Amino acid sequence: MKPFKQENKKRRILKKMYLGEFAMLGFEVGCKTNITDFERYDVFVDDFIDYIDSLGLCFGGGGLEIFEGFICVSERYKNVTEEQKALVVAWLEAREEVSSVEASELLDANYF
Protein backbone atom coordinates (compact mmCIF):
# COMPACT_ATOMS: atom_id res chain seq x y z
CA MET A 1 0.00 0.00 0.00
CA LYS A 2 1.32 3.43 -0.91
CA PRO A 3 1.84 5.57 2.21
CA PHE A 4 -0.19 8.75 2.50
CA LYS A 5 1.55 12.10 2.46
CA GLN A 6 0.75 13.83 5.70
CA GLU A 7 2.48 17.18 5.29
CA ASN A 8 -0.15 18.68 2.99
CA LYS A 9 -3.21 17.56 4.98
CA LYS A 10 -5.11 19.58 7.54
CA ARG A 11 -5.47 18.27 11.08
CA ARG A 12 -9.14 17.29 10.67
CA ILE A 13 -8.28 15.21 7.58
CA LEU A 14 -5.48 13.49 9.47
CA LYS A 15 -8.00 12.70 12.20
CA LYS A 16 -10.53 11.25 9.75
CA MET A 17 -7.83 9.13 8.11
CA TYR A 18 -6.25 8.03 11.44
CA LEU A 19 -2.85 9.42 10.40
CA GLY A 20 -0.04 11.17 12.25
CA GLU A 21 -0.93 11.92 15.85
CA PHE A 22 -4.27 10.11 15.33
CA ALA A 23 -2.77 6.77 14.29
CA MET A 24 -3.91 3.85 16.44
CA LEU A 25 -1.02 1.54 17.23
CA GLY A 26 -1.47 -2.12 18.06
CA PHE A 27 0.40 -5.38 17.53
CA GLU A 28 0.04 -8.81 16.04
CA VAL A 29 0.36 -11.72 18.43
CA GLY A 30 0.57 -15.42 17.77
CA CYS A 31 1.18 -18.50 19.86
CA LYS A 32 1.32 -22.25 19.47
CA THR A 33 -0.92 -24.17 21.83
CA ASN A 34 -1.41 -27.79 22.76
CA ILE A 35 -5.20 -27.35 22.77
CA THR A 36 -6.96 -30.04 20.77
CA ASP A 37 -10.54 -29.87 22.04
CA PHE A 38 -13.07 -27.07 21.98
CA GLU A 39 -13.88 -27.15 25.71
CA ARG A 40 -10.29 -26.25 26.64
CA TYR A 41 -10.24 -23.75 23.77
CA ASP A 42 -13.34 -21.99 25.11
CA VAL A 43 -11.80 -21.72 28.59
CA PHE A 44 -8.52 -20.39 27.16
CA VAL A 45 -10.23 -17.81 24.93
CA ASP A 46 -12.56 -16.66 27.74
CA ASP A 47 -9.60 -16.20 30.09
CA PHE A 48 -7.61 -14.38 27.39
CA ILE A 49 -10.46 -12.01 26.50
CA ASP A 50 -11.13 -11.26 30.18
CA TYR A 51 -7.44 -10.39 30.62
CA ILE A 52 -7.31 -8.27 27.46
CA ASP A 53 -10.47 -6.41 28.54
CA SER A 54 -8.95 -5.71 31.96
CA LEU A 55 -6.09 -3.92 30.20
CA GLY A 56 -8.50 -1.81 28.11
CA LEU A 57 -7.54 -3.64 24.92
CA CYS A 58 -9.47 -5.56 22.29
CA PHE A 59 -8.52 -8.62 20.25
CA GLY A 60 -9.48 -9.87 16.82
CA GLY A 61 -8.41 -13.34 15.79
CA GLY A 62 -8.42 -16.92 16.99
CA GLY A 63 -7.31 -20.41 16.09
CA LEU A 64 -7.05 -23.73 17.84
CA GLU A 65 -3.46 -25.00 17.70
CA ILE A 66 -2.10 -21.74 16.30
CA PHE A 67 -3.83 -18.87 18.08
CA GLU A 68 -3.16 -15.51 16.42
CA GLY A 69 -4.66 -12.09 15.90
CA PHE A 70 -4.31 -8.35 16.36
CA ILE A 71 -4.55 -6.40 19.62
CA CYS A 72 -5.38 -2.70 19.83
CA VAL A 73 -6.89 -0.29 22.35
CA SER A 74 -10.66 -0.24 22.76
CA GLU A 75 -10.72 3.55 22.94
CA ARG A 76 -10.53 5.67 19.81
CA TYR A 77 -7.23 7.43 18.99
CA LYS A 78 -5.32 5.58 21.74
CA ASN A 79 -2.24 3.40 21.32
CA VAL A 80 -1.12 0.15 22.87
CA THR A 81 1.92 0.78 25.03
CA GLU A 82 5.05 -1.37 25.14
CA GLU A 83 4.13 -2.18 28.77
CA GLN A 84 0.70 -3.50 27.74
CA LYS A 85 2.31 -5.56 24.99
CA ALA A 86 4.80 -7.02 27.48
CA LEU A 87 1.94 -7.88 29.87
CA VAL A 88 0.03 -9.73 27.15
CA VAL A 89 3.11 -11.68 26.05
CA ALA A 90 3.95 -12.56 29.68
CA TRP A 91 0.37 -13.72 30.32
CA LEU A 92 0.46 -15.99 27.28
CA GLU A 93 3.89 -17.38 28.17
CA ALA A 94 2.65 -18.21 31.69
CA ARG A 95 -0.20 -20.39 30.37
CA GLU A 96 0.40 -24.12 30.39
CA GLU A 97 -1.47 -24.49 27.07
CA VAL A 98 1.01 -22.23 25.25
CA SER A 99 4.34 -23.54 23.97
CA SER A 100 5.67 -20.43 22.17
CA VAL A 101 4.65 -16.78 21.71
CA GLU A 102 5.52 -14.23 19.03
CA ALA A 103 4.55 -10.57 18.95
CA SER A 104 5.19 -7.92 16.30
CA GLU A 105 6.39 -4.39 16.78
CA LEU A 106 3.70 -1.77 17.29
CA LEU A 107 1.91 -1.20 13.97
CA ASP A 108 -0.68 1.26 12.72
CA ALA A 109 -3.93 -0.67 13.17
CA ASN A 110 -5.57 0.99 10.17
CA TYR A 111 -2.73 0.70 7.65
CA PHE A 112 -0.60 -2.38 8.38
Chimera marker file (.cmm) of the C-alpha trace (Angstrom):
<marker_set name="trace">
<marker id="1" x="0.000" y="0.000" z="0.000" r="1" g="1" b="0" radius="0.5"/>
<marker id="2" x="1.317" y="3.429" z="-0.908" r="1" g="1" b="0" radius="0.5"/>
<marker id="3" x="1.840" y="5.571" z="2.215" r="1" g="1" b="0" radius="0.5"/>
<marker id="4" x="-0.191" y="8.750" z="2.502" r="1" g="1" b="0" radius="0.5"/>
<marker id="5" x="1.552" y="12.104" z="2.457" r="1" g="1" b="0" radius="0.5"/>
<marker id="6" x="0.751" y="13.835" z="5.699" r="1" g="1" b="0" radius="0.5"/>
<marker id="7" x="2.480" y="17.179" z="5.293" r="1" g="1" b="0" radius="0.5"/>
<marker id="8" x="-0.153" y="18.679" z="2.988" r="1" g="1" b="0" radius="0.5"/>
<marker id="9" x="-3.206" y="17.565" z="4.983" r="1" g="1" b="0" radius="0.5"/>
<marker id="10" x="-5.114" y="19.575" z="7.544" r="1" g="1" b="0" radius="0.5"/>
<marker id="11" x="-5.470" y="18.266" z="11.078" r="1" g="1" b="0" radius="0.5"/>
<marker id="12" x="-9.137" y="17.291" z="10.667" r="1" g="1" b="0" radius="0.5"/>
<marker id="13" x="-8.285" y="15.206" z="7.575" r="1" g="1" b="0" radius="0.5"/>
<marker id="14" x="-5.475" y="13.492" z="9.467" r="1" g="1" b="0" radius="0.5"/>
<marker id="15" x="-7.995" y="12.702" z="12.200" r="1" g="1" b="0" radius="0.5"/>
<marker id="16" x="-10.529" y="11.248" z="9.752" r="1" g="1" b="0" radius="0.5"/>
<marker id="17" x="-7.828" y="9.126" z="8.110" r="1" g="1" b="0" radius="0.5"/>
<marker id="18" x="-6.246" y="8.032" z="11.438" r="1" g="1" b="0" radius="0.5"/>
<marker id="19" x="-2.851" y="9.422" z="10.399" r="1" g="1" b="0" radius="0.5"/>
<marker id="20" x="-0.043" y="11.165" z="12.252" r="1" g="1" b="0" radius="0.5"/>
<marker id="21" x="-0.933" y="11.921" z="15.848" r="1" g="1" b="0" radius="0.5"/>
<marker id="22" x="-4.273" y="10.109" z="15.329" r="1" g="1" b="0" radius="0.5"/>
<marker id="23" x="-2.774" y="6.775" z="14.292" r="1" g="1" b="0" radius="0.5"/>
<marker id="24" x="-3.908" y="3.851" z="16.438" r="1" g="1" b="0" radius="0.5"/>
<marker id="25" x="-1.017" y="1.538" z="17.234" r="1" g="1" b="0" radius="0.5"/>
<marker id="26" x="-1.472" y="-2.125" z="18.056" r="1" g="1" b="0" radius="0.5"/>
<marker id="27" x="0.400" y="-5.376" z="17.528" r="1" g="1" b="0" radius="0.5"/>
<marker id="28" x="0.040" y="-8.807" z="16.036" r="1" g="1" b="0" radius="0.5"/>
<marker id="29" x="0.363" y="-11.721" z="18.432" r="1" g="1" b="0" radius="0.5"/>
<marker id="30" x="0.570" y="-15.420" z="17.772" r="1" g="1" b="0" radius="0.5"/>
<marker id="31" x="1.179" y="-18.504" z="19.864" r="1" g="1" b="0" radius="0.5"/>
<marker id="32" x="1.317" y="-22.249" z="19.469" r="1" g="1" b="0" radius="0.5"/>
<marker id="33" x="-0.917" y="-24.171" z="21.834" r="1" g="1" b="0" radius="0.5"/>
<marker id="34" x="-1.412" y="-27.795" z="22.763" r="1" g="1" b="0" radius="0.5"/>
<marker id="35" x="-5.195" y="-27.347" z="22.767" r="1" g="1" b="0" radius="0.5"/>
<marker id="36" x="-6.961" y="-30.035" z="20.770" r="1" g="1" b="0" radius="0.5"/>
<marker id="37" x="-10.544" y="-29.872" z="22.040" r="1" g="1" b="0" radius="0.5"/>
<marker id="38" x="-13.069" y="-27.069" z="21.980" r="1" g="1" b="0" radius="0.5"/>
<marker id="39" x="-13.876" y="-27.150" z="25.707" r="1" g="1" b="0" radius="0.5"/>
<marker id="40" x="-10.289" y="-26.251" z="26.642" r="1" g="1" b="0" radius="0.5"/>
<marker id="41" x="-10.235" y="-23.747" z="23.772" r="1" g="1" b="0" radius="0.5"/>
<marker id="42" x="-13.338" y="-21.989" z="25.110" r="1" g="1" b="0" radius="0.5"/>
<marker id="43" x="-11.798" y="-21.717" z="28.590" r="1" g="1" b="0" radius="0.5"/>
<marker id="44" x="-8.516" y="-20.394" z="27.157" r="1" g="1" b="0" radius="0.5"/>
<marker id="45" x="-10.233" y="-17.810" z="24.934" r="1" g="1" b="0" radius="0.5"/>
<marker id="46" x="-12.565" y="-16.661" z="27.735" r="1" g="1" b="0" radius="0.5"/>
<marker id="47" x="-9.601" y="-16.197" z="30.092" r="1" g="1" b="0" radius="0.5"/>
<marker id="48" x="-7.614" y="-14.377" z="27.388" r="1" g="1" b="0" radius="0.5"/>
<marker id="49" x="-10.460" y="-12.014" z="26.495" r="1" g="1" b="0" radius="0.5"/>
<marker id="50" x="-11.129" y="-11.264" z="30.177" r="1" g="1" b="0" radius="0.5"/>
<marker id="51" x="-7.442" y="-10.391" z="30.622" r="1" g="1" b="0" radius="0.5"/>
<marker id="52" x="-7.311" y="-8.274" z="27.461" r="1" g="1" b="0" radius="0.5"/>
<marker id="53" x="-10.473" y="-6.413" z="28.543" r="1" g="1" b="0" radius="0.5"/>
<marker id="54" x="-8.952" y="-5.714" z="31.965" r="1" g="1" b="0" radius="0.5"/>
<marker id="55" x="-6.088" y="-3.919" z="30.199" r="1" g="1" b="0" radius="0.5"/>
<marker id="56" x="-8.497" y="-1.807" z="28.106" r="1" g="1" b="0" radius="0.5"/>
<marker id="57" x="-7.537" y="-3.638" z="24.921" r="1" g="1" b="0" radius="0.5"/>
<marker id="58" x="-9.474" y="-5.563" z="22.288" r="1" g="1" b="0" radius="0.5"/>
<marker id="59" x="-8.523" y="-8.623" z="20.247" r="1" g="1" b="0" radius="0.5"/>
<marker id="60" x="-9.477" y="-9.873" z="16.816" r="1" g="1" b="0" radius="0.5"/>
<marker id="61" x="-8.406" y="-13.342" z="15.786" r="1" g="1" b="0" radius="0.5"/>
<marker id="62" x="-8.420" y="-16.917" z="16.990" r="1" g="1" b="0" radius="0.5"/>
<marker id="63" x="-7.308" y="-20.407" z="16.092" r="1" g="1" b="0" radius="0.5"/>
<marker id="64" x="-7.053" y="-23.730" z="17.837" r="1" g="1" b="0" radius="0.5"/>
<marker id="65" x="-3.464" y="-25.004" z="17.698" r="1" g="1" b="0" radius="0.5"/>
<marker id="66" x="-2.099" y="-21.743" z="16.298" r="1" g="1" b="0" radius="0.5"/>
<marker id="67" x="-3.829" y="-18.874" z="18.083" r="1" g="1" b="0" radius="0.5"/>
<marker id="68" x="-3.162" y="-15.509" z="16.423" r="1" g="1" b="0" radius="0.5"/>
<marker id="69" x="-4.655" y="-12.086" z="15.897" r="1" g="1" b="0" radius="0.5"/>
<marker id="70" x="-4.306" y="-8.351" z="16.365" r="1" g="1" b="0" radius="0.5"/>
<marker id="71" x="-4.546" y="-6.396" z="19.618" r="1" g="1" b="0" radius="0.5"/>
<marker id="72" x="-5.380" y="-2.696" z="19.829" r="1" g="1" b="0" radius="0.5"/>
<marker id="73" x="-6.891" y="-0.291" z="22.351" r="1" g="1" b="0" radius="0.5"/>
<marker id="74" x="-10.663" y="-0.244" z="22.761" r="1" g="1" b="0" radius="0.5"/>
<marker id="75" x="-10.720" y="3.548" z="22.936" r="1" g="1" b="0" radius="0.5"/>
<marker id="76" x="-10.530" y="5.671" z="19.806" r="1" g="1" b="0" radius="0.5"/>
<marker id="77" x="-7.228" y="7.435" z="18.990" r="1" g="1" b="0" radius="0.5"/>
<marker id="78" x="-5.323" y="5.581" z="21.735" r="1" g="1" b="0" radius="0.5"/>
<marker id="79" x="-2.244" y="3.403" z="21.317" r="1" g="1" b="0" radius="0.5"/>
<marker id="80" x="-1.124" y="0.154" z="22.872" r="1" g="1" b="0" radius="0.5"/>
<marker id="81" x="1.924" y="0.777" z="25.033" r="1" g="1" b="0" radius="0.5"/>
<marker id="82" x="5.046" y="-1.366" z="25.144" r="1" g="1" b="0" radius="0.5"/>
<marker id="83" x="4.125" y="-2.175" z="28.771" r="1" g="1" b="0" radius="0.5"/>
<marker id="84" x="0.697" y="-3.496" z="27.741" r="1" g="1" b="0" radius="0.5"/>
<marker id="85" x="2.309" y="-5.555" z="24.990" r="1" g="1" b="0" radius="0.5"/>
<marker id="86" x="4.795" y="-7.024" z="27.482" r="1" g="1" b="0" radius="0.5"/>
<marker id="87" x="1.944" y="-7.876" z="29.873" r="1" g="1" b="0" radius="0.5"/>
<marker id="88" x="0.027" y="-9.730" z="27.153" r="1" g="1" b="0" radius="0.5"/>
<marker id="89" x="3.110" y="-11.683" z="26.051" r="1" g="1" b="0" radius="0.5"/>
<marker id="90" x="3.955" y="-12.559" z="29.680" r="1" g="1" b="0" radius="0.5"/>
<marker id="91" x="0.371" y="-13.716" z="30.318" r="1" g="1" b="0" radius="0.5"/>
<marker id="92" x="0.457" y="-15.987" z="27.279" r="1" g="1" b="0" radius="0.5"/>
<marker id="93" x="3.891" y="-17.379" z="28.172" r="1" g="1" b="0" radius="0.5"/>
<marker id="94" x="2.648" y="-18.209" z="31.687" r="1" g="1" b="0" radius="0.5"/>
<marker id="95" x="-0.201" y="-20.385" z="30.374" r="1" g="1" b="0" radius="0.5"/>
<marker id="96" x="0.402" y="-24.122" z="30.387" r="1" g="1" b="0" radius="0.5"/>
<marker id="97" x="-1.467" y="-24.488" z="27.072" r="1" g="1" b="0" radius="0.5"/>
<marker id="98" x="1.012" y="-22.232" z="25.246" r="1" g="1" b="0" radius="0.5"/>
<marker id="99" x="4.342" y="-23.540" z="23.971" r="1" g="1" b="0" radius="0.5"/>
<marker id="100" x="5.667" y="-20.425" z="22.174" r="1" g="1" b="0" radius="0.5"/>
<marker id="101" x="4.653" y="-16.780" z="21.714" r="1" g="1" b="0" radius="0.5"/>
<marker id="102" x="5.521" y="-14.233" z="19.025" r="1" g="1" b="0" radius="0.5"/>
<marker id="103" x="4.550" y="-10.567" z="18.952" r="1" g="1" b="0" radius="0.5"/>
<marker id="104" x="5.189" y="-7.920" z="16.297" r="1" g="1" b="0" radius="0.5"/>
<marker id="105" x="6.388" y="-4.389" z="16.781" r="1" g="1" b="0" radius="0.5"/>
<marker id="106" x="3.697" y="-1.770" z="17.290" r="1" g="1" b="0" radius="0.5"/>
<marker id="107" x="1.909" y="-1.199" z="13.973" r="1" g="1" b="0" radius="0.5"/>
<marker id="108" x="-0.682" y="1.256" z="12.723" r="1" g="1" b="0" radius="0.5"/>
<marker id="109" x="-3.932" y="-0.669" z="13.172" r="1" g="1" b="0" radius="0.5"/>
<marker id="110" x="-5.569" y="0.987" z="10.172" r="1" g="1" b="0" radius="0.5"/>
<marker id="111" x="-2.734" y="0.700" z="7.652" r="1" g="1" b="0" radius="0.5"/>
<marker id="112" x="-0.604" y="-2.375" z="8.382" r="1" g="1" b="0" radius="0.5"/>
<link id1="1" id2="2" r="1" g="1" b="0" radius="0.2"/>
<link id1="2" id2="3" r="1" g="1" b="0" radius="0.2"/>
<link id1="3" id2="4" r="1" g="1" b="0" radius="0.2"/>
<link id1="4" id2="5" r="1" g="1" b="0" radius="0.2"/>
<link id1="5" id2="6" r="1" g="1" b="0" radius="0.2"/>
<link id1="6" id2="7" r="1" g="1" b="0" radius="0.2"/>
<link id1="7" id2="8" r="1" g="1" b="0" radius="0.2"/>
<link id1="8" id2="9" r="1" g="1" b="0" radius="0.2"/>
<link id1="9" id2="10" r="1" g="1" b="0" radius="0.2"/>
<link id1="10" id2="11" r="1" g="1" b="0" radius="0.2"/>
<link id1="11" id2="12" r="1" g="1" b="0" radius="0.2"/>
<link id1="12" id2="13" r="1" g="1" b="0" radius="0.2"/>
<link id1="13" id2="14" r="1" g="1" b="0" radius="0.2"/>
<link id1="14" id2="15" r="1" g="1" b="0" radius="0.2"/>
<link id1="15" id2="16" r="1" g="1" b="0" radius="0.2"/>
<link id1="16" id2="17" r="1" g="1" b="0" radius="0.2"/>
<link id1="17" id2="18" r="1" g="1" b="0" radius="0.2"/>
<link id1="18" id2="19" r="1" g="1" b="0" radius="0.2"/>
<link id1="19" id2="20" r="1" g="1" b="0" radius="0.2"/>
<link id1="20" id2="21" r="1" g="1" b="0" radius="0.2"/>
<link id1="21" id2="22" r="1" g="1" b="0" radius="0.2"/>
<link id1="22" id2="23" r="1" g="1" b="0" radius="0.2"/>
<link id1="23" id2="24" r="1" g="1" b="0" radius="0.2"/>
<link id1="24" id2="25" r="1" g="1" b="0" radius="0.2"/>
<link id1="25" id2="26" r="1" g="1" b="0" radius="0.2"/>
<link id1="26" id2="27" r="1" g="1" b="0" radius="0.2"/>
<link id1="27" id2="28" r="1" g="1" b="0" radius="0.2"/>
<link id1="28" id2="29" r="1" g="1" b="0" radius="0.2"/>
<link id1="29" id2="30" r="1" g="1" b="0" radius="0.2"/>
<link id1="30" id2="31" r="1" g="1" b="0" radius="0.2"/>
<link id1="31" id2="32" r="1" g="1" b="0" radius="0.2"/>
<link id1="32" id2="33" r="1" g="1" b="0" radius="0.2"/>
<link id1="33" id2="34" r="1" g="1" b="0" radius="0.2"/>
<link id1="34" id2="35" r="1" g="1" b="0" radius="0.2"/>
<link id1="35" id2="36" r="1" g="1" b="0" radius="0.2"/>
<link id1="36" id2="37" r="1" g="1" b="0" radius="0.2"/>
<link id1="37" id2="38" r="1" g="1" b="0" radius="0.2"/>
<link id1="38" id2="39" r="1" g="1" b="0" radius="0.2"/>
<link id1="39" id2="40" r="1" g="1" b="0" radius="0.2"/>
<link id1="40" id2="41" r="1" g="1" b="0" radius="0.2"/>
<link id1="41" id2="42" r="1" g="1" b="0" radius="0.2"/>
<link id1="42" id2="43" r="1" g="1" b="0" radius="0.2"/>
<link id1="43" id2="44" r="1" g="1" b="0" radius="0.2"/>
<link id1="44" id2="45" r="1" g="1" b="0" radius="0.2"/>
<link id1="45" id2="46" r="1" g="1" b="0" radius="0.2"/>
<link id1="46" id2="47" r="1" g="1" b="0" radius="0.2"/>
<link id1="47" id2="48" r="1" g="1" b="0" radius="0.2"/>
<link id1="48" id2="49" r="1" g="1" b="0" radius="0.2"/>
<link id1="49" id2="50" r="1" g="1" b="0" radius="0.2"/>
<link id1="50" id2="51" r="1" g="1" b="0" radius="0.2"/>
<link id1="51" id2="52" r="1" g="1" b="0" radius="0.2"/>
<link id1="52" id2="53" r="1" g="1" b="0" radius="0.2"/>
<link id1="53" id2="54" r="1" g="1" b="0" radius="0.2"/>
<link id1="54" id2="55" r="1" g="1" b="0" radius="0.2"/>
<link id1="55" id2="56" r="1" g="1" b="0" radius="0.2"/>
<link id1="56" id2="57" r="1" g="1" b="0" radius="0.2"/>
<link id1="57" id2="58" r="1" g="1" b="0" radius="0.2"/>
<link id1="58" id2="59" r="1" g="1" b="0" radius="0.2"/>
<link id1="59" id2="60" r="1" g="1" b="0" radius="0.2"/>
<link id1="60" id2="61" r="1" g="1" b="0" radius="0.2"/>
<link id1="61" id2="62" r="1" g="1" b="0" radius="0.2"/>
<link id1="62" id2="63" r="1" g="1" b="0" radius="0.2"/>
<link id1="63" id2="64" r="1" g="1" b="0" radius="0.2"/>
<link id1="64" id2="65" r="1" g="1" b="0" radius="0.2"/>
<link id1="65" id2="66" r="1" g="1" b="0" radius="0.2"/>
<link id1="66" id2="67" r="1" g="1" b="0" radius="0.2"/>
<link id1="67" id2="68" r="1" g="1" b="0" radius="0.2"/>
<link id1="68" id2="69" r="1" g="1" b="0" radius="0.2"/>
<link id1="69" id2="70" r="1" g="1" b="0" radius="0.2"/>
<link id1="70" id2="71" r="1" g="1" b="0" radius="0.2"/>
<link id1="71" id2="72" r="1" g="1" b="0" radius="0.2"/>
<link id1="72" id2="73" r="1" g="1" b="0" radius="0.2"/>
<link id1="73" id2="74" r="1" g="1" b="0" radius="0.2"/>
<link id1="74" id2="75" r="1" g="1" b="0" radius="0.2"/>
<link id1="75" id2="76" r="1" g="1" b="0" radius="0.2"/>
<link id1="76" id2="77" r="1" g="1" b="0" radius="0.2"/>
<link id1="77" id2="78" r="1" g="1" b="0" radius="0.2"/>
<link id1="78" id2="79" r="1" g="1" b="0" radius="0.2"/>
<link id1="79" id2="80" r="1" g="1" b="0" radius="0.2"/>
<link id1="80" id2="81" r="1" g="1" b="0" radius="0.2"/>
<link id1="81" id2="82" r="1" g="1" b="0" radius="0.2"/>
<link id1="82" id2="83" r="1" g="1" b="0" radius="0.2"/>
<link id1="83" id2="84" r="1" g="1" b="0" radius="0.2"/>
<link id1="84" id2="85" r="1" g="1" b="0" radius="0.2"/>
<link id1="85" id2="86" r="1" g="1" b="0" radius="0.2"/>
<link id1="86" id2="87" r="1" g="1" b="0" radius="0.2"/>
<link id1="87" id2="88" r="1" g="1" b="0" radius="0.2"/>
<link id1="88" id2="89" r="1" g="1" b="0" radius="0.2"/>
<link id1="89" id2="90" r="1" g="1" b="0" radius="0.2"/>
<link id1="90" id2="91" r="1" g="1" b="0" radius="0.2"/>
<link id1="91" id2="92" r="1" g="1" b="0" radius="0.2"/>
<link id1="92" id2="93" r="1" g="1" b="0" radius="0.2"/>
<link id1="93" id2="94" r="1" g="1" b="0" radius="0.2"/>
<link id1="94" id2="95" r="1" g="1" b="0" radius="0.2"/>
<link id1="95" id2="96" r="1" g="1" b="0" radius="0.2"/>
<link id1="96" id2="97" r="1" g="1" b="0" radius="0.2"/>
<link id1="97" id2="98" r="1" g="1" b="0" radius="0.2"/>
<link id1="98" id2="99" r="1" g="1" b="0" radius="0.2"/>
<link id1="99" id2="100" r="1" g="1" b="0" radius="0.2"/>
<link id1="100" id2="101" r="1" g="1" b="0" radius="0.2"/>
<link id1="101" id2="102" r="1" g="1" b="0" radius="0.2"/>
<link id1="102" id2="103" r="1" g="1" b="0" radius="0.2"/>
<link id1="103" id2="104" r="1" g="1" b="0" radius="0.2"/>
<link id1="104" id2="105" r="1" g="1" b="0" radius="0.2"/>
<link id1="105" id2="106" r="1" g="1" b="0" radius="0.2"/>
<link id1="106" id2="107" r="1" g="1" b="0" radius="0.2"/>
<link id1="107" id2="108" r="1" g="1" b="0" radius="0.2"/>
<link id1="108" id2="109" r="1" g="1" b="0" radius="0.2"/>
<link id1="109" id2="110" r="1" g="1" b="0" radius="0.2"/>
<link id1="110" id2="111" r="1" g="1" b="0" radius="0.2"/>
<link id1="111" id2="112" r="1" g="1" b="0" radius="0.2"/>
</marker_set>
